[in-house]
Amino acid sequence: MTETRPAADRPLLTPVPELAERYDLVVIGSGCAGMTSALVARQAGASVLVLEKADRLGGTTAAGGGVMWAPDNHLMGSRDFTDTPEDAAAYLRAATGGKLSEEEISWYVSTAAEAVRFLDENTRVDYAPLFRPDYHMEWPGATAGGRGLDHREFDPSVVPGLAQTLRPPTYLPLITMDERDQLHGAAPDPALLAGRAERGVRTMGGALAGALTASAWEAGVVIAAPAPATGLRRAADTETDTETSGWQVTVAGEREIAAASVVIASGGFEWSPELTGTLLKFPVTPISAPSNAGDGLKLGLSVGGSFTETTDIWGVPVITAHGATYDGRPSGRMGNVEATLPGGIVVNSAGRRFVNEALNYHDFSRVFANIDPATSQYANIPAYLVMDSRFVSRYPVAGNPVFAEPAEAPDWMVRADTLAELAQLIGVDPAGLEETVARFNPAAERGEDPEFGRGSSAQDRHLGDPQNLPNPCLAPLTAPPFYAVQLHPGALGTAGGLRADLDGRVLDWNGAPLPGLYAAGNCSATVFKDAYPGGGATIGSAVTRAYAAGRHLSRTRLPQASLGGETGGDAGSQTAGSATEDVHA
């Protein structure tokens, strides 16, 4: 048994051949779920290995917004927000429409708050409450802000090599989510972006992933990448299995590593055409890490785990016309802000509006699943964001700078002098579009939307343009030429997967836990059962279950006699209670 070397003397990544033969915990995936469970277990004295399939760390966490939805968290008071467990439970009860039991609601409210406190007090995670209302302020227990937590900027240079090893953002600029919300569709300050780029800091999900990774490394967690988990099996045969038997994890098809416990936290299956085509309700355009191809789901199923909620996604309308790529794969960007702003509408191929365009992105995406009974085809796929010239002169579209002259329009944005011509170019019924705009404009001029109520709630107006009165989400489309881009049903990730209990234990098809096997994040089924109570529900679900998993395995799977174990070589070895640097910042 050897002691962990001081953090400054260890590399961030350990090559696969140098990994130890055994760890108390092997975590598959380096996003927020994986790193949270690793940190909880490591604090309890476990030897922990994190395996990352890709060559960059952070998973979809690093590529996304990083917000966590955690009601009644202790940080809310720093910005004068208040909450109670009773109000949080009432809101979750309404948000989930009876799908969650009272036990599950109580578990989430208390465990999410406990997870936030753990991260705040024991890691470099630096969350601050957002001035963002819950998505349904009309429901009991809703709050005007504070349940969504936004990560402050983070400097990855605190760990040698982390800046180069952390997965880059997709299209998200170097601003915090709080700063993004305050822009109301405008472009961020170029000087701010340049300054942050020069300093090498990360924001949003990159800041969260960076802070978690730095904390894990400083705590003595061993991290390997690229190191895909390609196989999983019980360590003992069926005749000698006990509650304390462990697992064997195959890494990169090369070697097996023994683990008392395993946490599968490897992301969803949104980049697997085979799985999405079989399990989802409609086709999606993913904007997450392309490494999310269902590996964790397959591993769990291979050892007897069950799955549930597999038709659920963390949905969002996506713009792809600008031709963006990520990791060399075609990708896109969220289009919900553009859809919310005044001077545009979203229509289907019949030229009809079909949704409140300012609706939160998750609920917006549900409408893509609607079927036209006359044709048995998707009623709202394809869909188009239609804008007039005033819109494109005020608000960036898919990151493209605003422009005043038609000749300045990007070639991926469809343009025409009349609505009828525009409709023909994009394959939309011309009469339908003209009729829709004629009906929409007079009411929009008054700041009203009789059909869908756009801009009538606080959550609608949150991302609108406060300078546009009387309704920050509504303006008529009257100024030619007109423009259009396609909106696709997209996914921040799939939200269904391995079935787990409130301790994060993977359940078999009879509902019994598989001893020592846990799942958290998008490879497991969402704790909200297809509901989306507020911005950050994705990470809220992931971190809360990961924290619960780490807590449970620390209490039940780490007998003192086994802590540290016979871990072999110095690069991958750990000992319970070994000295590490202070990780709280």
Secondary structure, DSSP 8 states (H G I E B T S, - for coil): ------GGGS-SS--GGGS-SEEEEEEE--SHHHHHHHHHHHHTT--EEEE-SSSSBSHHHHHS---EE-TT-TTGGGGT----HHHHHHHHHHHHTT-S-HHHHHHHHHHHHHHHHHHHHHSS--EEE-S---S-TTSTT--SSSSEEEE--B-GGGSTTHHHHB---SS--SS-HHHHHHHTT----HHHHHHHHHHT-B-HHHHHHHHHHHHHHHHT-EEESS--EEEEEESS-TTT--TT--EEEEETTTEEEEEEEEEE----STT-HHHHHHH-SS--EE-S-TT-SSHHHHHHHHTTB-EE-TT-EEEEEEE-TT--EETTEE--EE-HHHHHSTTEEEEETTS-B-S-TTS-HHHHHHGGG-EETTTTEETTSSEEEEEEHHHHHHS-BTTB---SSGGGS-TTSEEESSHHHHHHHHT--HHHHHHHHHHHHHHHHTT--TTT-TT-SHHHHTTS-TTSSS-TT-----SSSEEEEEEEEEEEEE--EE-B-TT-EEEBTTS-EEEEEEE-GGGB--TTTT---STTHHHHHHHHHHHHHHHHHHHHS--GGGSS-S--SGGG---TT--------
